[in-house]
Amino acid sequence: MAQLVEQWQRGKFSYQLACARCHGEDGNSEDYPYIKKLGGIGKRMSRDEIRDRLRAVTITREEISVRSHLFSRRDLDALLIYVAGL
């Protein structure tokens, strides 16, 4: 349980740094045109489907770029856990 909490917190931190500006703190912002709401996405898509939609690009074995933000694999996995819970 502690590991899941740590992943969720890590994912929330990554979301706030890289995603919240456009998608909003809760994933439901409509401030930017053509930016889709993320609220409830975990009910509509699996984490693998969400990952596919991110169009992540592998830079190195441990670094992944998502829309000009660099993530470690561990941070990206945590971000997916957090986003799926929005």
Secondary structure as GFF3:
##gff-version 3
##sequence-region A 1 86
A	DSSP	alpha_helix	2	18	.	.	.	ID=ss1
A	DSSP	alpha_helix	20	23	.	.	.	ID=ss2
A	DSSP	alpha_helix	41	44	.	.	.	ID=ss3
A	DSSP	alpha_helix	47	54	.	.	.	ID=ss4
A	DSSP	beta_strand	57	58	.	.	.	ID=ss5
A	DSSP	beta_strand	63	66	.	.	.	ID=ss6
A	DSSP	beta_strand	69	72	.	.	.	ID=ss7
A	DSSP	alpha_helix	73	84	.	.	.	ID=ss8
###
